[in-house]
Amino acid sequence: MSVSRQVEKTVQPKKEFYGDPCGLVRRLAVIIYDSAIVLALLMLAALLAMLLGVGQKTALKDPGFTLYLLLVWYLYLTWCWHKGGMTVGMRAWRVRIEDDLGQKPGWGKATIRFLVSLLSAAALGIGFLWSLGDSRKRTWHDILSGTRLVRS
């Protein structure tokens, strides 16, 4: 077998990659579900900061504290995407995340997805609404990170 034929075999996406793309309503259900978990994590992170003597801080008023909470949010999502291919909300709604090869995304793709998803939401949700016109139901963060959500 030639080397080029071996390379072709290793870069072939898995068949599941061509599964049913996740629509906007299911995405929003996942976001609502995960929001409860993220809120609980952020409350625990704030409690931990207070117990460590940081004092009373207010998110969005104190830049350092805001970045700390953003880091907690980032770590929850990217760790779940990278390690398990789904968050708790995604598991409940039977959705998984894949990269272009049908694999769980690496840290780089997960980071890009997280950052662009913030932009998708900050642009009045246009990045999410984009999926309504995309033939593969992709959002801005799907496209720019090389990932997508599929129903599992």
C-alpha positions in Angstrom: 0.0 0.0 0.0 1.4 3.4 -1.0 2.1 6.1 1.6 -0.4 8.5 -0.1 -3.1 5.8 0.2 -2.3 5.3 3.9 -2.6 9.1 4.5 -5.9 9.2 2.7 -7.2 6.5 5.1 -6.2 8.3 8.2 -7.8 11.6 7.3 -11.2 10.2 6.3 -13.9 11.6 8.5 -16.0 9.1 10.5 -19.4 8.3 9.0 -21.1 9.7 12.2 -19.8 13.1 11.1 -22.4 13.1 8.5 -25.1 12.6 11.1 -28.1 14.8 11.7 -26.9 18.4 12.4 -28.2 20.0 15.6 -30.8 22.6 14.9 -31.2 26.0 16.6 -34.0 25.0 19.0 -32.0 22.0 20.4 -28.9 24.3 20.7 -30.9 26.8 22.7 -32.2 24.0 25.0 -28.6 22.8 25.6 -27.6 26.4 26.4 -30.5 26.8 28.9 -29.6 23.5 30.6 -25.9 24.2 30.7 -26.6 27.8 32.0 -27.8 26.3 35.3 -24.6 24.3 35.7 -22.4 27.2 34.7 -24.3 29.5 37.2 -23.7 26.9 40.0 -20.0 26.7 39.1 -19.6 30.4 39.1 -21.3 30.7 42.5 -18.9 28.0 43.8 -16.0 29.9 42.3 -17.1 33.1 43.9 -17.5 31.4 47.3 -14.0 29.9 46.9 -12.6 33.4 46.2 -14.4 34.8 49.2 -13.1 32.0 51.5 -9.6 32.6 50.2 -9.8 36.2 51.4 -10.3 38.0 48.1 -13.2 39.9 49.7 -16.4 40.9 48.1 -16.0 41.5 44.4 -18.6 42.2 41.8 -18.4 40.6 38.3 -18.2 43.2 35.5 -17.1 45.9 37.9 -13.8 44.2 39.0 -11.8 43.2 35.9 -9.7 40.6 37.7 -12.7 38.9 39.3 -14.6 39.0 36.0 -11.6 37.3 34.2 -11.5 34.6 37.0 -15.2 33.8 36.5 -14.8 33.8 32.7 -11.9 31.3 33.1 -14.1 29.0 35.2 -16.8 29.2 32.5 -14.2 28.6 29.8 -12.7 25.6 31.6 -16.0 23.9 32.1 -17.0 24.1 28.5 -13.7 23.4 26.8 -12.8 20.6 29.2 -16.2 18.9 28.5 -15.9 19.4 24.8 -12.3 18.1 24.6 -12.5 15.2 27.1 -16.0 13.9 26.6 -17.3 15.5 23.4 -20.3 17.0 25.2 -21.4 19.0 28.2 -24.0 17.8 30.7 -26.6 19.8 28.8 -25.5 18.3 25.5 -25.7 14.8 27.0 -29.3 15.5 28.2 -30.3 16.7 24.8 -28.4 14.0 23.0 -26.0 16.3 21.2 -22.2 15.9 20.7 -19.5 18.1 19.3 -17.1 16.9 16.5 -14.3 18.5 14.5 -13.9 18.1 10.8 -12.6 14.6 11.2 -15.4 13.4 13.5 -13.2 13.5 16.6 -13.6 15.4 19.9 -12.1 18.9 19.4 -8.7 19.7 20.7 -7.9 22.5 23.1 -7.3 25.0 20.3 -10.5 24.3 18.4 -12.4 24.3 21.7 -10.9 27.7 22.7 -11.8 29.2 19.3 -15.3 27.9 19.6 -15.7 29.4 23.1 -14.4 32.8 22.1 -16.4 33.0 18.9 -19.5 31.8 20.7 -19.2 34.9 22.9 -19.1 37.0 19.8 -22.1 35.1 18.3 -24.1 35.9 21.3 -22.8 39.5 21.7 -23.8 40.3 18.1 -27.5 40.1 19.2 -27.5 36.3 18.6 -26.8 36.7 14.9 -24.0 34.1 15.1 -26.5 31.6 16.3 -29.3 32.7 13.9 -26.8 32.1 11.1 -27.5 28.3 11.5 -31.1 28.9 10.1 -29.6 29.9 6.7 -26.7 27.5 6.6 -27.3 24.2 4.7 -25.4 22.3 7.5 -27.0 24.3 10.3 -23.7 25.7 11.4 -23.2 28.8 13.6 -20.3 31.3 13.4 -18.5 29.4 16.1 -19.0 26.1 14.3 -17.6 27.5 11.1 -14.6 29.4 12.5 -13.5 26.6 14.9 -14.0 23.7 12.5 -16.4 22.0 14.7 -20.1 21.3 14.7 -22.9 19.9 16.8 -24.7 16.7 15.8 -27.5 14.7 17.3 -26.3 11.6 18.9 
